[in-house]
C-alpha cells in the first residue's frame, strides 16, 4: 500500500490503541525510496518535542 489521496485511516475501536505512523504504507516501499526519505530527514534541524506514550481511544 502506498500513500495516495485515496488512502483512508482504518477505524479505531473504543479501548484500542491508535498510532499516528502509517506503518502499512511504508511496508511495501523499496529500500531506495526509504533511503531517500532517510536522507531528507537527516537534512532537517532537530526540534524539541514531547513524545507521549500511546493512549487508548475514549
KERO-334648 format. One record per residue (C-alpha): residue in one letter; residue number from 1; z, x, y. Coordinates in Angstrom, 3 decimals. Example, Ala and Ser with C-alpha at 12.3 -4.5 7.8 and 13.67 -1.06 7.14 Angstrom:
2
+---------+-----+----------+----------+----------+
| residuo | num |        w |        u |        v |
+---------+-----+----------+----------+----------+
|       a |   1 |    7.800 |   12.300 |   -4.500 |
|       s |   2 |    7.140 |   13.670 |   -1.060 |
+---------+-----+----------+----------+----------+
END
This chain:
58
+---------+-----+----------+----------+----------+
| residuo | num |        w |        u |        v |
+---------+-----+----------+----------+----------+
|       x |   1 |    0.000 |    0.000 |    0.000 |
|       x |   2 |   -0.932 |    1.371 |    3.398 |
|       x |   3 |    0.158 |    0.433 |    6.901 |
|       x |   4 |   -2.135 |   -2.090 |    8.498 |
|       x |   5 |   -1.972 |   -5.212 |   10.614 |
|       x |   6 |   -1.715 |   -7.495 |    7.560 |
|       x |   7 |    1.497 |   -5.931 |    6.224 |
|       x |   8 |    4.477 |   -8.269 |    6.200 |
|       x |   9 |    8.034 |   -7.223 |    5.510 |
|       x |  10 |    9.460 |   -8.641 |    2.294 |
|       x |  11 |   12.165 |  -11.293 |    2.756 |
|       x |  12 |   15.773 |  -10.094 |    2.527 |
|       x |  13 |   18.140 |  -12.479 |    0.840 |
|       x |  14 |   21.630 |  -13.114 |    2.186 |
|       x |  15 |   24.010 |  -10.437 |    0.917 |
|       x |  16 |   21.174 |   -7.992 |    0.168 |
|       x |  17 |   20.667 |   -4.641 |    1.816 |
|       x |  18 |   17.777 |   -4.001 |    4.159 |
|       x |  19 |   16.109 |   -0.757 |    5.170 |
|       x |  20 |   14.041 |   -0.025 |    8.264 |
|       x |  21 |   11.966 |    2.549 |    6.381 |
|       x |  22 |    8.832 |    1.054 |    4.780 |
|       x |  23 |    9.074 |    3.233 |    1.651 |
|       x |  24 |    6.354 |    1.434 |   -0.291 |
|       x |  25 |    3.839 |    2.119 |    2.462 |
|       x |  26 |    4.368 |    5.886 |    2.150 |
|       x |  27 |    4.462 |    5.973 |   -1.671 |
|       x |  28 |    0.664 |    5.819 |   -2.026 |
|       x |  29 |   -0.209 |    8.331 |    0.673 |
|       x |  30 |   -1.996 |   11.588 |   -0.091 |
|       x |  31 |    0.011 |   14.790 |    0.258 |
|       x |  32 |   -2.359 |   15.914 |    3.035 |
|       x |  33 |   -1.584 |   12.775 |    5.064 |
|       x |  34 |    2.165 |   13.176 |    4.539 |
|       x |  35 |    1.826 |   16.791 |    5.666 |
|       x |  36 |    0.083 |   15.644 |    8.851 |
|       x |  37 |    2.930 |   13.233 |    9.599 |
|       x |  38 |    5.461 |   16.008 |    8.998 |
|       x |  39 |    3.562 |   18.416 |   11.257 |
|       x |  40 |    3.501 |   15.822 |   14.039 |
|       x |  41 |    7.201 |   15.025 |   13.709 |
|       x |  42 |    8.000 |   18.737 |   13.960 |
|       x |  43 |    6.355 |   18.810 |   17.418 |
|       x |  44 |    8.822 |   16.233 |   18.801 |
|       x |  45 |   12.037 |   17.159 |   20.560 |
|       x |  46 |   15.160 |   16.120 |   18.621 |
|       x |  47 |   17.332 |   13.404 |   20.128 |
|       x |  48 |   20.946 |   12.472 |   19.579 |
|       x |  49 |   21.121 |    9.258 |   17.586 |
|       x |  50 |   23.963 |    7.485 |   15.827 |
|       x |  51 |   22.937 |    6.680 |   12.251 |
|       x |  52 |   24.727 |    3.748 |   10.699 |
|       x |  53 |   25.115 |    3.004 |    7.015 |
|       x |  54 |   23.178 |    0.025 |    5.662 |
|       x |  55 |   24.870 |   -3.291 |    6.281 |
|       x |  56 |   24.302 |   -6.451 |    4.275 |
|       x |  57 |   22.339 |   -9.307 |    5.799 |
|       x |  58 |   24.639 |  -12.030 |    7.138 |
+---------+-----+----------+----------+----------+
END
